[in-house]
Amino acid sequence: MRERGYDRDAAGAYAREWAMKRNPAYLNFDNLGGDCTNFASQCLYAGSRIMNPKKIYGWYYYSSSNRTASWTGVPYLYNFLTGNKGVGPYGADADAAAMEVGDLVQLGHANGQFYHSPVVVAVEDGEIFVAAHTFDAYMRPLSSYVYDQVRFIHILGVRDW
C-alpha cells in the first residue's frame, strides 16, 4: 500500500455541488434514518477517490443493497475512519482548531450516541462552517447547532493499492 494526500479541494467542491440536492448515483436515505453520513461519505470519496472493499469492516457503496454500514451509519463511519489500517481514507480524533475543509464533525446526545455527520467546508475566524444532508445546509456555522457532545475527525490521508 502507498500513502497519499487527501484532496480537500475535491471534497469541498463536492460538498458545495451536492449539499442542497441529491446525487442520483446514491440512494437518498432521508426517509431511512437520515442522509447525513451518506453525504459525508460521498464527500470523503470525492477527496480520496478510493473505497475500502473489505466486507463488513470496510467502507464502500456500490448500490443501496451493496454497501457497508460505515458508508451511512454515524458510529460506523467514525470507527472506520479512526481505525482504518487498510485502503481508503483514515483519520483521527482532533480538536476544533485542527479542522480543515473535508474533515468531519459528529454531533451527539449526552448519552454518548452520535447522530449527525456534517462536513467541514470552511474555517473562518475560528468559526467552523459545515455542509450536511437530512437537514440540508451549506456554510452553516457549527455554532448554530444544538447538541450535547461533539467530536472532530481530522482526515490524515489516504492509502491506495
N, C-alpha and C positions, 0 to 999 in steps of 0.2 A: 504494500500500500504506500501511496505517496500523499504527503500533506500539501494542501494549497489554501489560499486565502478564500474567504467568504466574500462574495460580491455584494457589498452593502448597497451599492447604487442600483443594482438589478432588483434586489429585494424591495428597496424603497420605491422604485419605479413601478413594480408590480402592485404594491400596496396603493399607490396613487391611482393607477389604472382601474383597479377592481374593488376598492373599498366601498363604493356606493352602488355596486352592481355585482352580478354573479358571472363567473367564467363558466360557460356551458360545458367545458371539459370535465367539470366536477359536479357531483350531486350537491344540491343545496340542502344542508342539514338544519335549516331554521326550524322546521317542524319535527325534528328528530333529536331534540336536546340542545340545539344551537349550532351555529355555523362558525363560531369564532376560531376554534382550533383548526378546523378545516382551512379557513382563510390564512391563519398563521402558518400552517404547513405549506400552503401554496406559495406564500412569500419566502419561506425558508428554501423551498425548492427552486424558486427563481434565483436566489442568491447562491445556491450550492450546485445546482444542475445535476444532482445525483441523489437517488434514493437508496435506502438500505433494504435489500430484498429478503433479509432473514425473516423467516416465518415467526410469528408471534412477537418477537422482541425487536424486529426491525422497524422500518419507517417507510411505508410506501402507500401509493394509491394508484391502482391500475383500473379499478372500476368501483362502483358503490358496493359491490359484493366481494371485491378482491382488494382489500386494504388492511392495514394494521390498526389496532386501537390507538396507537400513538399518533396516527395521522389526524384523528378527530377528537381524541379524549384529552382533556386538560392534564390530569395527573400522568397519563401515559406518555404524553409528549415531553413533559418535564423529565420523567425517568429516562426516556430515550436520550434526550439531549445531554443530560448531566452524566449519563452512564455509558454513552456510546464509545466503544473501542474499535468499531468496525468502520465501514464506509459510510459516507454521508456527513452531514453537519454535526458538530458537537459543541457543547457549551459548558458553562459553569455558573453557579450562583455568584451573584455580584451585588454591588450596592448601586443606588440610583446614579451616583456620579460616574460609573463606568458605562452607562448606557449610550449606545450609538444606534444609528439607523440600521434596521434589520434585526435588532435584538428583541427579546420578548419580555413582557410583563405578565405576571399571572396574579389575579385578584382572588381573595379567599374570604371565607367566613371565619368567625372566631374559633370554630371547632376544628379548624385545620383543613377543611375541604375547600379546594381551589376550584373556581367555576368559570373563569374568563381569561382569555389569552390575547390581549391586544398586542400589536406590533409597533415598535418604536419607528416613527417616521421623521422625527426632528427632535433636537435638544437645543433650546434657545434660552439663554439667560437663566440656566438652572432648571427650567421647566421642561418636562418630557411631554411630547405630543405623540399621540398614537392613532393608528387606524384599526378598525375592528369590524367584524360582521356580527350578526344577530341583532344588535342594536347598532346599525351601520354608522360608522364615524370615520372621518379623516381630519387630521390635525386637531383632534380633541385633546385638550390638556388632561394629563393624567390626574391632576388635582381636582378635576370636576367629577370624578367617580367617587362613589361611596362604597367603602369596603372595610373589612376588619383587618385583613392581612394582605401583604403584597410580597411577591418575590420577583427578582430580576434575573433573567437568564441572558448572559453575555455569550454570543456565539464566538468561539475561539478560532474556528477554522473548519475545514472540510477534508475528509480523507477520500481518496479516489483509488480505483484499482491500479 
